[in-house]
Amino acid sequence: MVPRERFAFRPKAVAEEMLGIVATLANGDARIALQILLRAGKKTKDKQTEVDND
């Protein structure tokens, strides 16, 4: 993990391979990459809430 990533994510919250995939999908545009990660985080949080409520 590069130094900036340590401040942005909890340890092991996002696999290093996934960051590479996101960077590719975003075509190097940090704004798009952040949107992808934000949406993925929200979906994960929603799924965890659904599981917790069952």
QUIRA-V409146 format. One record per residue. N is the residue number from 1. RES is the residue in three letters. PSI is psi as a letter, one per 20 degrees, with the letter a starting at -180 (999 if undefined). Layout:
BEGIN
((N | RES | PSI) (N | RES | PSI))
END
This chain:
BEGIN
((1 | MET | p) (2 | VAL | q) (3 | PRO | g) (4 | ARG | h) (5 | GLU | h) (6 | ARG | h) (7 | PHE | h) (8 | ALA | h) (9 | PHE | q) (10 | ARG | q) (11 | PRO | p) (12 | LYS | j) (13 | ALA | h) (14 | VAL | p) (15 | ALA | q) (16 | GLU | h) (17 | GLU | h) (18 | MET | h) (19 | LEU | h) (20 | GLY | g) (21 | ILE | g) (22 | VAL | g) (23 | ALA | h) (24 | THR | g) (25 | LEU | h) (26 | ALA | i) (27 | ASN | k) (28 | GLY | j) (29 | ASP | o) (30 | ALA | h) (31 | ARG | g) (32 | ILE | g) (33 | ALA | g) (34 | LEU | h) (35 | GLN | g) (36 | ILE | g) (37 | LEU | h) (38 | LEU | g) (39 | ARG | g) (40 | ALA | g) (41 | GLY | g) (42 | LYS | g) (43 | LYS | g) (44 | THR | g) (45 | LYS | g) (46 | ASP | g) (47 | LYS | h) (48 | GLN | h) (49 | THR | g) (50 | GLU | g) (51 | VAL | g) (52 | ASP | h) (53 | ASN | i) (54 | ASP | 999))
END
